[in-house]
Amino acid sequence: MSPGKEIVLRDVHDVPVPPLWPLTAAWWGVIVCVLLVLIALCLGQWRIRQKRLHAERLFDESVAKATSPEQKLQIMSELLRRSARKIRADADTLTGNAWLELLEAGMPSGSFTTEPGNLIASGLFMADVSAETVEQIEARVRTRFVSWMTGR
């Protein structure tokens, strides 16, 4: 290098930061996937809710048709027997303690194995059942019916 010549250096420029907008294709893919998952979750919850509402409406409308406490008890028992087939194929043929144990499974202890809950098995053969007694077990029967119909 000759002593009279100076090297002229240019300023070093930083590379500009890429802009946040417009998004790259990868980000659009992530956004679409997240939205699809959220939509699927919402639809699943909606279907579960609709099944529960349908089961509740079916129970309430069926029981409302009863004209006597005995008939109400018979309708509730029939609904339970039908819904029990979703849990166990031979459930509608169970009798006595086996039927009460199936009803009791997953419910608070004594819901169906003690009075007045066990009327659902033996009350069908009674000539006189009080309306108050049937009302006491209606909520339990409704809860059990809805849980079996919805699979929860």
WOQUI-V205290 format. One line per field, one symbol per residue. ss: DSSP state (H for helix, E for strand, L for the rest). burial: I if it has 16 or more other C-alpha atoms within 10 Angstrom, else O. A space follows every 10 residues. Layout:
ss=???
burial=???
//
This chain:
ss=LLLLLLLLLL LLLLLLLLLL LLLLHHHHHH HHHHHHHHHH HHHHHHHHHH HHHHHHHHHH HHHHLLLLHH HHHHHHHHHH HHHHLLLLLL HHHLLHHHHH HHHHLLLLLL LLLLLLLLHH HHHHHLLLLL HHHHHHHHHH HHHHHHHHHH LL
burial=OOOOOOOOOO OOOOOOOOOO OOOOOOOOOO OOOOOOOOOO OOOOOOOOOO IIOOIIOOIO OOIOOOOOII OIIIIIIOII IOIIOOOOOO IOOOOOOOII IIIIOOOOOO IIIOOIIIII IOIIOOOOIO OOOIOOIIOI IIOIIIIIII OO
//
